[in-house]
Amino acid sequence: MRVIKEKSAFAAISELRTHLDEVLNQIKQTPVILERHNKPVAVLEDPKRFEALRETLEEAADILLALEAKRRESGVSKSSYIPLEDIERRLR
């Protein structure tokens, strides 16, 4: 296994069989990128860090959606709104 700048580590899938404990210990420090034929195929991450990352991404997505909604809302005048009754009538 090789560690790059203490930000991530790379390990061949074959290393899991022979050095599983070492790989699992490394995951506590940094993500481990699994490689097959020198190409990344998977990432092993500490469960707590993974969950924190997922929560951060969800929050970022919510913020982006809110900003996009606000942008769209500010670019449309209320006079261009279509009343719900008109939409329902058109759908019938």
RAFENJO-V675946 format. One record per backbone hydrogen bond with DSSP energy under -0.5 kcal/mol. NH is the residue of the N-H (numbers start at 1). CO is the residue of the C=O. E is the energy in kcal/mol with one decimal. If there is no record, write none. Layout:
# RAFENJO-V675946
NH,CO,E + NH,CO,E
This chain:
# RAFENJO-V675946
2,10,-2.3 + 4,8,-3.3 + 5,3,-0.6 + 7,4,-2.4 + 8,4,-1.4 + 9,31,-2.2 + 10,2,-3.1 + 11,33,-2.4 + 13,35,-2.3 + 15,12,-1.5 + 16,12,-0.6 + 16,13,-1.3 + 17,13,-0.6 + 17,14,-0.7 + 18,14,-1.0 + 19,15,-3.7 + 20,16,-0.5 + 23,19,-2.4 + 24,20,-2.9 + 25,21,-2.3 + 26,22,-2.1 + 27,23,-1.8 + 28,24,-0.7 + 28,25,-0.8 + 29,26,-1.7 + 30,26,-2.8 + 31,7,-0.6 + 32,44,-2.5 + 33,9,-3.8 + 33,31,-0.5 + 34,32,-0.7 + 34,42,-2.7 + 35,11,-2.6 + 36,39,-2.5 + 39,36,-1.1 + 41,34,-3.0 + 42,34,-1.3 + 44,32,-3.2 + 46,27,-0.5 + 50,46,-2.7 + 51,47,-2.5 + 52,48,-2.2 + 53,49,-2.4 + 54,50,-2.4 + 55,51,-2.4 + 56,52,-2.3 + 57,53,-2.5 + 58,54,-2.4 + 59,55,-2.4 + 60,56,-2.5 + 61,57,-2.5 + 62,58,-2.3 + 63,59,-2.3 + 64,60,-2.5 + 65,61,-2.5 + 66,62,-2.3 + 67,63,-2.6 + 68,64,-2.5 + 69,65,-2.5 + 70,66,-2.4 + 71,67,-2.4 + 72,68,-2.6 + 73,69,-2.5 + 74,70,-2.2 + 75,71,-1.0 + 76,73,-1.1 + 80,77,-1.7 + 81,78,-1.4 + 83,81,-0.6 + 86,83,-0.5 + 87,83,-1.7 + 88,84,-2.7 + 89,85,-2.3 + 90,86,-2.2 + 91,87,-1.7 + 92,88,-0.8 + 92,89,-0.7
